[in-house]
């Protein structure tokens, strides 16, 4: 019998990419990938992936899930501040904590070997601006103000609960700290403190594609770790078969990509006339906090090696933008 891998949150942005990636890269003779999501859809039929509609807030829905040969659970569920027009702490608790607890209980009752979970890098927010390299070994250091504060608290409780399930029941816990994950998706705005704003990199790509001049705001040498969704998929997929007992892994590339390199990349890949597109420096504008993710334990323990440098990411983004493979699945978010 094949080992079953259930991906909760498969209809989300990361979930769709990850479900497709696992289907394409896991041994089909050994593993069966099952997509689980809240909305009604026949999208996964075309990928030959079984789909189960389930709301993590409804305990009765879990009766729809398989009970034999359950090997691994990937939990991508959760509410994010980016989706909230108004602050609602109860919604965070119901979905992020109670929903994840139901998933863990399902894993326990059906003897799953491991659970994978995507954690926010905001649990390390207390280090931002104080160190450039974020290590997976750094203890949690939350900030208790701002629109990410309570969200981060609920996510941290889930990782602590996973540790309990590991120690008490032997379920391996794989936790991935995610910075911003870059990918093509039709959504172009998100909410910050309840105010709708454009997603920065989507705005810059659209600007480049329109043939307009580009601006570099703040320090052009400020840098960040630019993680493409398909590298995240690779890391998580490798964790499904890694012979380790779980752990905390920083999702990233380990590479510093400067703001100048980012803007130059947009022009090179997306501008209709790169040679005549001007890049104007605006040092008086605000800049961002530089950071890079230490991914050494993911390399050593999972065999992870980033496949996309910055330009390769942009080129693949452009390809996905043209294909629009998942747009019909995500039409509710347009």
Buried (B, 14 or more C-beta within 10 A) or exposed (E): EEBBBBBBBBBBBBBBBBBBBBBEBBEEEEBBBBBBBBEEBEBBEEBEBBBBBBBBBEEEBBEEBEEEEBBBBBBBBBBBBBEBEEEEEEBBBBBBBBBBBBBBEBBBEBBBBBBBBBBBBBBBBBBBEEEEBBBBEBEBEBBEEBBBBBBBBBBBBBBEBBBEBBEEEEBBBBBBBBBEBBBBBBEEEBBEEEEEEEBEBBEBBBBBBEEEEBBBBBBBEBBBBBBBBBBBBBBBBBBBBBEEEBBBBBBBBBBBBBBBBBBBBBBBBBBEEBEEBEBEBEEEEEBBEBBBBBBBBBBEBBEBBBBBBBBBBBBBBBEBBEEEBBBEBBEEEE
